[in-house]
Amino acid sequence: MTDLTDLDLTAARDGLVAKKFSAVELTSAYLGAIDAAKGLNAYLVTTPEQALAMAAKSDERIANGRARPLEGIPLGIKDLFCTQGVETTAGSKILQGFRPTYESTVTSQLWKAGAVMLGKLNLDEFAMGSSNETSAYGPVISPWRRKGGTEPLVPGGSSGGSAAAVAAHLCVAATGTDTGGSIRQPAAIGGLVGIKPTYGRCSRWGVVAFASSLDQAGPIARSVADCATMLTHMCGHDPKDSTSASQPVPDFGQSVGQSIRGLKIGIPKEYRLDGMPDAIGREWDKGIAWLKEAGAEIVEISLPHTKYALPAYYIVAPAEASSNLARYDGVRYGNRAAGRDLIDTYERTRAEGFGREVRRRIMIGTYVLSAGYYDAYYIKAQKLRTLIAQDFENAFTKVDAILTPATPGPAFPIGSKTSDPLEMYLNDVFTVTVNLAGLPGMSVPSGMTEDGLPLGLQVIARPFEEETMIKVASVIETAAGRIKAPTKWWRS
């Protein structure tokens, strides 16, 4: 029989319903795969007893003909989502030992749909990073390697544990969060599909906050269909989240494979950056040709304020992080350092609990919000954000979707960019605009580099038009073919 961990979500769900194998057998196969891949450091916490208990209940429901949409499907959960009774650290020492007494809305909806939790996935600390090297619990190692090479590569970030686990078949699919590209970037360089939905589509309640006006939960999976299915059961209005949109949630899976004939696809000229690798340009041109062959009309568009997106993002996001992370003081939850008095306890707790990148962003955020600099930096960045959103609004009067590269390059070696924060921040150059404008965006695999590493393209749509985005991405997936899973060198 085929290794159960090689089945994607759609195939696993069909096999469970047909009773070709049980949910307990499927879950056990993934737990075994996780044990054999500890060197990747994808999981921070595994929950085998809970997973098997959830799987046993799924088998009962399947036997009784009461299977729910995700019945028995084993998932990995990014350790930014609060899970009741299960340690939630956000990849930081300051939350070590924190076990929430509540469940995030997104994960509770997945469990209501019948999914099984395998454990919590590693991430950049407080989701601040593009390579999963800022985690207090060590970097995640990508399951991908260059042809003939053994050099460890990054899985992308901040949802690097999610991407590595899905690519290495350590879960069927995973949750992620995207503040500036943290789903789309790791999905793209991992040969996976990742969706950042419209801001407000998924509840942020119970998700540890980085930048509240930018954060959005979403799925990472092996195919467009799997991602669409996951998204259907992650979305929905939540009265506990004031930013949650009261929009109806369609069955996104129905959009997979639909025709895009007659759709207008925008190609922003500003995304052809100076110095962009030839491989990225070639993938983009291939994607344009595939969409044209499928009957779409290709339209050149302009997003004139794109060049300001990255600096605006790295003012707005740290400013919000500075405010959000002020709550971590060692008094109410998480780690506490011993101090001479209350102020000294605060200072020691935060100095010991936060890593270098988090401290850097807190300081930047505090600086841009301080008296004398608020108008010069933060207000200007917010004005630019408005202009960026207006650029997209104008473009969407002419086109139905936009196609761009997802990343400026493939996975890079661990440690190769950690000494240069600015170079690391450039990994988000194609993705941050979507968060600043609150739009839906997704990455879909488009091909491989000459040395065997995945590359992806990004599809952007109007607010709450994820169905259009999924249709376009489905065409690219069909034309490009599914990316073959990496060789399981970590099991040797």
PyMOL commands that set and color helices and strands:
alter all, ss='L'
color gray80, all
select helices_A, chain A and resi 4-6+9-17+23-36+38-40+48-63+93-95+105-112+125-127+160-167+184-189+224-234+252-255+269-271+278-293+306-327+342-353+356-369+374-395+421-428+432-437+466-480+489-491
alter helices_A, ss='H'
color red, helices_A
select strands_A, chain A and resi 43-46+74-78+116-121+173-177+193-196+217-221+264-268+297-301+401-405+441-448+454-461
alter strands_A, ss='S'
color yellow, strands_A
deselect
rebuild
show_as cartoon
